[in-house]
């Protein structure tokens, strides 16, 4: 019996003995704390989800706003609200949250020093999201990889290559390299070089090239196309041709025009020469003397 009495008087939590903890008053208080913590957590999850949806919806509602940026801001707001909810729960149970925050800060510093490479990706991801050199759906060329931006996170950028392969590039390599965004502007200028023979009528060749290209509905009249003789090569006279087109149609348009111009020049009888080379055969000196004596 004495051992049981000693056990009941043993201090367990907050200066209270086991005998104090089994009282109805304490149990009611503990149950109230649990219920309060549950309510706070549920409210935190609901509020975090609602705020994230509202921020993302704000970005989706306006075409001029970057959806990626608002997804990032929505996730950031969600995590902040959840962090505050956890702190409120701990405070409900009497835990001093100031010491926990200080401990988390010290741990974060140690983890940051140990994960400098990963944090550099995060820092680069923040810069990409804030300065927006590209957005989801843009066709880009970065770090030797070309494709359509499929996903952007704080750690990496995912693009779908021309072969529809998933290419994951760390954000530090994206932000630290030259980025070529082919979708940044609505129009692009296509450029070709077409060579004709020296015996060809240059005015006729130029007119055939102009009529063929401008007959395509994808060609822009404004700005005006540039079609002029650009170089006199060893076997051809080269026309430099530049025409504006919608960026989305650029690649197919450029390939189509090469074939159409070639067929149009053939139909007009304009010669497209092959590179030629003139060879002069020189007789050896001894053979030349014998040939002259024989004559």
Buried (B, 14 or more C-beta within 10 A) or exposed (E): EEEEEEEEEEEEEEEEBEBBBEEEEBEEEEEEBEEBBEEBBEEBBEBBBEBBEEBBEEBEEEEEEBBBBBBBBBBBBBEEBBBBBBBBBBBBEEEEBEEBEEEEEEEEEEEEEEEEEBBBBBBBBBBBBEEEBBBEEBBBBBBEBBBBBBEBBBBBBBBBEEEEEEBEBBBBBBBEBEBEBBBBEEEBEBEBEBBBBEEBEEEBBBEBBBEBBBEBEBBBEEEEBBBEEBEEEEEBBBBBBBBBBEBBBBBEBBEBBEEBBEEBBEEBEBBBBEEEEEEEEEEEEEEEEEEEEEE
